[in-house]
């Protein structure tokens, strides 16, 4: 028996220290366990990027996939970050008020940080893998029996 596909998937660059920090931040505050995380370097991440028509070797944004009506809708850059933040527990969810800043301004700031993230925050030589307690929250492989729809 296969598990149903997750409703909310966060794709992130696991070589990026900032992205890993963001993932840890979300994991800690996602008390309802809404989000499933997917390293873009994993087989599942590569499949999802390919399905979205995105490059498989350069990663400049966090991507949120939300399932509804049998398919996924994708959100990028500040839209993804703020949609994720709005669903967290505690005071962090109030950061979602930043969505009232016009998207071009939000995405400009996002792009500046994204372009400089390795220089500012560092880069890992190897992908950060989840520990045993978190492994069930991470999507690593693409299920064999369902290749038409992500996950």
C-alpha positions as a printed NumPy array, in Angstrom:
array([[  0.   ,   0.   ,   0.   ],
       [  1.445,   3.375,  -0.973],
       [  1.006,   6.542,   1.042],
       [ -1.032,   9.411,  -0.41 ],
       [  1.037,  12.208,  -1.926],
       [  1.813,  15.082,   0.458],
       [ -0.315,  18.213,   0.233],
       [  2.552,  20.673,   0.814],
       [  6.079,  20.017,  -0.46 ],
       [  8.964,  22.419,   0.123],
       [ 11.836,  22.015,  -2.355],
       [ 15.136,  23.387,  -1.049],
       [ 18.857,  23.4  ,  -1.879],
       [ 20.447,  21.19 ,   0.774],
       [ 23.969,  22.379,  -0.089],
       [ 23.047,  25.923,   0.979],
       [ 23.485,  26.76 ,   4.673],
       [ 20.765,  29.422,   4.506],
       [ 18.327,  26.956,   2.93 ],
       [ 19.153,  24.337,   5.551],
       [ 18.626,  26.914,   8.289],
       [ 15.263,  27.84 ,   6.769],
       [ 14.279,  24.16 ,   6.65 ],
       [ 15.212,  23.707,  10.332],
       [ 13.254,  26.876,  11.178],
       [ 10.144,  25.512,   9.444],
       [ 10.527,  21.997,  10.902],
       [ 10.646,  23.427,  14.422],
       [  7.532,  25.582,  13.922],
       [  5.416,  23.235,  11.796],
       [  3.542,  21.761,  14.75 ],
       [  0.749,  20.39 ,  12.537],
       [  3.327,  18.674,  10.294],
       [  1.799,  20.12 ,   7.151],
       [  5.016,  20.268,   5.191],
       [  7.048,  17.563,   3.529],
       [ 10.585,  18.603,   2.617],
       [ 12.426,  17.616,  -0.526],
       [ 16.095,  18.238,  -1.286],
       [ 16.441,  19.422,  -4.891],
       [ 19.515,  17.188,  -5.135],
       [ 17.502,  14.033,  -4.311],
       [ 15.928,  11.809,  -7.008],
       [ 12.483,  13.143,  -6.032],
       [ 13.719,  16.738,  -6.144],
       [ 15.226,  16.256,  -9.583],
       [ 11.962,  14.714, -10.824],
       [  9.883,  17.558,  -9.41 ],
       [ 12.181,  20.211, -10.9  ],
       [ 11.983,  18.44 , -14.261],
       [  8.185,  18.274, -14.04 ],
       [  8.164,  22.042, -13.444],
       [ 10.474,  22.645, -16.405],
       [ 13.167,  24.128, -14.144],
       [ 16.944,  23.649, -14.41 ],
       [ 18.239,  20.576, -12.601],
       [ 21.623,  22.019, -11.663],
       [ 21.009,  25.633, -10.555],
       [ 18.721,  26.488,  -7.676],
       [ 17.805,  30.072,  -6.96 ],
       [ 14.56 ,  29.785,  -5.039],
       [ 12.681,  27.791,  -2.474],
       [  9.644,  26.227,  -4.124],
       [  6.373,  25.366,  -2.435],
       [  4.103,  22.827,  -4.122],
       [  0.505,  22.804,  -2.862],
       [ -1.836,  20.025,  -3.901],
       [ -5.455,  20.75 ,  -4.678],
       [ -7.963,  19.196,  -7.076],
       [ -5.528,  16.377,  -7.874],
       [ -2.648,  18.541,  -9.094],
       [  0.056,  20.756,  -7.663],
       [  0.351,  24.521,  -7.859],
       [  3.88 ,  25.92 ,  -7.501],
       [  4.973,  29.047,  -5.654],
       [  8.449,  30.565,  -5.89 ],
       [ 10.615,  33.155,  -4.146],
       [  8.872,  35.43 ,  -1.63 ],
       [  5.425,  34.021,  -2.438],
       [  6.615,  30.553,  -1.376],
       [  8.374,  31.805,   1.757],
       [  5.377,  33.839,   2.91 ],
       [  2.838,  31.068,   2.191],
       [  4.988,  28.722,   4.26 ],
       [  5.414,  31.251,   7.063],
       [  1.643,  31.862,   7.259],
       [  1.107,  28.173,   8.12 ],
       [  3.63 ,  27.983,  10.962],
       [  2.875,  27.929,  14.67 ],
       [  3.768,  30.712,  17.045],
       [  4.812,  34.284,  16.356],
       [  6.684,  33.335,  13.156],
       [  3.372,  33.127,  11.29 ],
       [  2.944,  36.882,  11.695],
       [  5.832,  37.453,   9.28 ],
       [  3.293,  36.636,   6.574],
       [  2.131,  40.262,   6.855],
       [  5.078,  41.013,   4.559],
       [  2.92 ,  39.759,   1.682],
       [  1.396,  43.26 ,   1.588],
       [  4.7  ,  44.601,   0.279],
       [  4.44 ,  44.601,  -3.525],
       [  5.813,  41.371,  -5.028],
       [  8.424,  43.096,  -7.242],
       [ 10.027,  44.655,  -4.133],
       [  9.83 ,  41.393,  -2.157],
       [ 11.297,  39.373,  -5.009],
       [ 14.056,  41.923,  -5.616],
       [ 15.197,  41.535,  -1.99 ],
       [ 14.789,  37.754,  -2.271],
       [ 16.91 ,  37.656,  -5.45 ],
       [ 19.718,  39.73 ,  -3.91 ],
       [ 19.965,  37.322,  -0.975],
       [ 19.573,  34.23 ,  -3.197],
       [ 22.374,  35.323,  -5.54 ],
       [ 24.729,  35.897,  -2.617],
       [ 23.609,  33.133,  -0.245],
       [ 26.68 ,  30.92 ,  -0.627],
       [ 29.016,  33.87 ,  -0.074],
       [ 27.027,  35.209,   2.896],
       [ 26.02 ,  31.966,   4.607],
       [ 28.321,  29.323,   3.17 ],
       [ 27.907,  26.148,   1.201],
       [ 28.176,  22.501,   2.191],
       [ 30.293,  20.   ,   0.277],
       [ 27.626,  17.319,   0.752],
       [ 23.856,  17.405,   1.053],
       [ 22.496,  17.632,   4.555],
       [ 20.421,  14.521,   5.194],
       [ 17.601,  14.338,   7.733],
       [ 18.213,  12.543,  10.993],
       [ 16.283,   9.368,  11.836],
       [ 13.55 ,  11.246,  13.732],
       [ 12.915,  13.583,  10.785],
       [ 13.298,  11.129,   7.912],
       [  9.533,  10.596,   7.531],
       [  9.115,  14.343,   6.816],
       [ 11.441,  14.202,   3.787],
       [ 10.623,  13.028,   0.286],
       [ 13.688,  11.366,  -1.239],
       [ 12.471,   8.909,  -3.869],
       [  9.76 ,   9.046,  -6.503],
       [  7.207,   6.262,  -6.084],
       [  7.463,   3.774,  -8.963],
       [  3.737,   3.247,  -9.52 ],
       [  2.846,   6.917, -10.024],
       [  5.026,   8.726, -12.529],
       [  2.37 ,  11.075, -13.99 ],
       [  1.896,  13.274, -10.942],
       [  4.643,  14.675,  -8.668],
       [  5.255,  12.421,  -5.704]])
